[in-house]
Amino acid sequence: MKLRARSLSVERRGKAILGPLDLELEAGTITAICGPNGAGKSTLLTMLAGLEKPSGGAVALDDRPLAALHPRERARAIGYLPQDGGVAWDVSVRNVVALGRLPYRDATPQSIDAALAALDLLDFADRPVSSLSGGERARALLARVLAGEPRWILADEPLAALDLAHQLALLDVLRRQSRDGTGVVLVVHDLAVAMNHADRVVVLDKGRVAADGAPQSALSAEIIREVWGVETSWQGKEGAKALSF
Ligand SMILES: Nc1ncnc2c1ncn2[C@@H]1O[C@H](COP(=O)(O)OP(=O)(O)OP(=O)(O)O)[C@@H](O)[C@H]1O
């Protein structure tokens, strides 16, 4: 299963902010999208989720253009977690997570309970979402995506509000999902997370792909210098590398 962007370009207010670029993403892998502020990461993710029409080119899921899919079919296939997502209504955590089942018009308790458990939220299930801390709310929104059991999970900085233990737990959940065949695409600022947990890293810079490949090559000290303008070196062993400045 593939999610493919062909000649994808986005303009805002007459200014090119993304592309044109080609990208082919594989299901069953974790892809990290990295890059400086304003590089176009969130824009790329919304295009891959089919939430907006690009200015040029197209995104296709298994050779079917996203624009041609019924919104419900697209929502079943692709779970999208926006950056700084909020909850418009003050409902219980369980009901927020149940919203993930909307594309199926059911409320399968197993998938809701599994999503609550995966994000360590069972104790919060009956609490109003307004009473949660920022990190707890972020976990509830992620659980909503998991409850939909999408074939693709596209998440914009899903780790940003999470403490260390919950970051590691979430990465573990996403790794298990990818082993089961789900395509996982994460926007991450923490380059060590991308280095240690992604199978592939796409580095965006000023709307263009500056590097794309295995984490060791896409996040080499040379690329980091070129794109972020910072002198760094990687320390530590495979799977537990840290960036030293
Ligand atoms: N509606 C808009 N009008 C004009 N410019 C926009 C609009 N939306 C986004 N941009 C610009 O497009 C560029 C890419 O934005 P995007 O949010 O995709 O970047 P990003 O890589 O996700 O950044 P960050 O790391 O800060 O979240 C930025 O320069 C942003 O200012």
The ligand as an SDF file (V2000), in Angstrom:
LIG
                    3D

 31 33  0  0  0  0  0  0  0  0999 V2000
   -2.6260   30.8140    5.0630 N   0  0  0  0  0  0  0  0  0  0  0  0
   -1.3410   31.1230    4.8490 C   0  0  0  0  0  0  0  0  0  0  0  0
   -0.9930   32.2820    4.2350 N   0  0  0  0  0  0  0  0  0  0  0  0
    0.2930   32.5920    4.0040 C   0  0  0  0  0  0  0  0  0  0  0  0
    1.3380   31.7940    4.3670 N   0  0  0  0  0  0  0  0  0  0  0  0
    1.0400   30.6370    4.9660 C   0  0  0  0  0  0  0  0  0  0  0  0
   -0.2980   30.2330    5.2480 C   0  0  0  0  0  0  0  0  0  0  0  0
   -0.2680   29.0370    5.8560 N   0  0  0  0  0  0  0  0  0  0  0  0
    1.0470   28.7060    5.9680 C   0  0  0  0  0  0  0  0  0  0  0  0
    1.8330   29.6710    5.4310 N   0  0  0  0  0  0  0  0  0  0  0  0
    3.3080   29.6830    5.3510 C   0  0  0  0  0  0  0  0  0  0  0  0
    3.7140   28.4810    4.7590 O   0  0  0  0  0  0  0  0  0  0  0  0
    4.9600   28.0610    5.2960 C   0  0  0  0  0  0  0  0  0  0  0  0
    4.8680   26.6070    5.7180 C   0  0  0  0  0  0  0  0  0  0  0  0
    4.0070   26.5060    6.8410 O   0  0  0  0  0  0  0  0  0  0  0  0
    3.8820   25.1240    7.6430 P   0  0  0  0  0  0  0  0  0  0  0  0
    2.9060   25.3390    8.7520 O   0  0  0  0  0  0  0  0  0  0  0  0
    3.6080   24.0350    6.6870 O   0  0  0  0  0  0  0  0  0  0  0  0
    5.3740   24.9630    8.2080 O   0  0  0  0  0  0  0  0  0  0  0  0
    5.9710   23.9090    9.2470 P   0  0  0  0  0  0  0  0  0  0  0  0
    7.1780   23.3350    8.6030 O   0  0  0  0  0  0  0  0  0  0  0  0
    4.9270   22.9550    9.6840 O   0  0  0  0  0  0  0  0  0  0  0  0
    6.4060   24.8690   10.4330 O   0  0  0  0  0  0  0  0  0  0  0  0
    6.5030   24.7030   12.0310 P   0  0  0  0  0  0  0  0  0  0  0  0
    7.7200   23.8580   12.3100 O   0  0  0  0  0  0  0  0  0  0  0  0
    6.7120   26.1070   12.4820 O   0  0  0  0  0  0  0  0  0  0  0  0
    5.2180   24.1030   12.5320 O   0  0  0  0  0  0  0  0  0  0  0  0
    5.2800   29.0290    6.4440 C   0  0  0  0  0  0  0  0  0  0  0  0
    6.2200   29.9690    5.9960 O   0  0  0  0  0  0  0  0  0  0  0  0
    3.9500   29.6950    6.7350 C   0  0  0  0  0  0  0  0  0  0  0  0
    4.1330   31.0110    7.2170 O   0  0  0  0  0  0  0  0  0  0  0  0
  1  2  1  0
  2  3  1  0
  2  7  2  0
  3  4  2  0
  4  5  1  0
  5  6  2  0
  6  7  1  0
  6 10  1  0
  7  8  1  0
  8  9  2  0
  9 10  1  0
 10 11  1  0
 11 12  1  0
 11 30  1  0
 12 13  1  0
 13 14  1  0
 13 28  1  0
 14 15  1  0
 15 16  1  0
 16 17  2  0
 16 18  1  0
 16 19  1  0
 19 20  1  0
 20 21  2  0
 20 22  1  0
 20 23  1  0
 23 24  1  0
 24 25  2  0
 24 26  1  0
 24 27  1  0
 28 29  1  0
 28 30  1  0
 30 31  1  0
M  END
$$$$
